[in-house]
């Protein structure tokens, strides 16, 4: 049974070639979405049509649903006719609460979620491969490969069933064939990821049972990841927030987020910045390590639709 409320750690992926829009972009502050299933249309409902409203159950098609060794996996498709921000989306849901780990649209690539923020990282990295820890269905990888012709990605995902679903329903297999020398996917523990000459940058998106991995609350984990970087390399992290719903109610999203940021701060000190997605600073945060680069240079290296994220970073204040 699908929960009536499904809240987010998100990830995008499309079963069609992505086209990054170079057209003017309507600047809106990205925010976490609440995905709710409301009663079928035949039943009365008094909800108004906003992004926090429910999607009628008969406007959502379940493509796949099963339990793997690590996850409760669901792939859903939302009707394009429904009046909701998720209209036309294909979603990958993991864990009991049903947090969203991938989202893709047929007619647009940008998601107005943290995946778009992840796609701003390559221009501020030194030359070299990018690691994605918590590959999911490959959302961040697809955006980066399409935007940056020189990008090489190595992604790690613990659950082989997630990769299987990604290949079958999110066109990961096609993506791998399109970029055989630029995309490498591994099944295994992402915290043991390494390359001989190190990573130029690392994207961290590691959740289990609806919560950030507890290892991310340990400064030793961040020190090990820091040592995997090349000189000048950076780490960008989805640290979640109050929008994340864990299977264990004791793993409060806001509390876990704060503990993770404190652990990062012990390793990176003042070279730690955060970007807030949502109306409140604890809704959902992205963290970035390293000195903040020249903002004008950073903007010039980005497509117009991503430039405004550059101005949203602020120093982490603890």
URURQUI-V870519 format. One line per field, one symbol per residue. phi: phi as a letter, one per 40 degrees, with the letter a starting at -180 (. if undefined). burial: I if it has 16 or more other ideal C-beta (glycine too) atoms within 10 Angstrom, else O. A space follows every 10 residues. Layout:
# URURQUI-V870519
phi: ???
burial: ???
This chain:
# URURQUI-V870519
phi: .cccbbbbbc acabcaccbc cbcdbccbcc acbbbbccdd dcccabcccb cccccddcbb bccaaabbcb acbbbbbcdc cccadcdgcb bbbbgdcgcc baabbcbabc bfbccccdcc cdcbbcdhcb cbbgcfcgcc cccccccbcc cbbbbbbccc ccccccccbb fcdcccccbc bbbbbbcicc cbcabdbgbc abbbabbafg bddccccbdc cccccccccc dgcbbbbccg icccbccccc ccdcccdccc cccccccbfc cabbbcbhcb ccdabbbbbg cccccccccc cbcdcbdccd cccbccbg
burial: OOOOOIIIII IIIIOOOIOO OOOOOOOOOI IIIOIIIIOO OOOOOOOOOO OOIIIIOOII OOOOOOOOOI IIIIIIIIIO OIOIIIOIII IIIIIOIIII IIIIIOOIII IIIIIIIIII IIIIIOOIII IIIIIIIIII IIIIIIIIOO IIIIIIIIIO IIIIIIIOII IIOOIIOOIO OIIIIIOOOI IOIOOOOIII IIIIIIIIII IIIOIIIOOO IIOOIIOIII OOIIIIIIII IIIIIIOOOO IIIIOIIIII IOIIIOIIOO IIIIIIIIOO OIIIIIIIII OOIOOOOIIO IIOOIIIOII OOIOOIOO
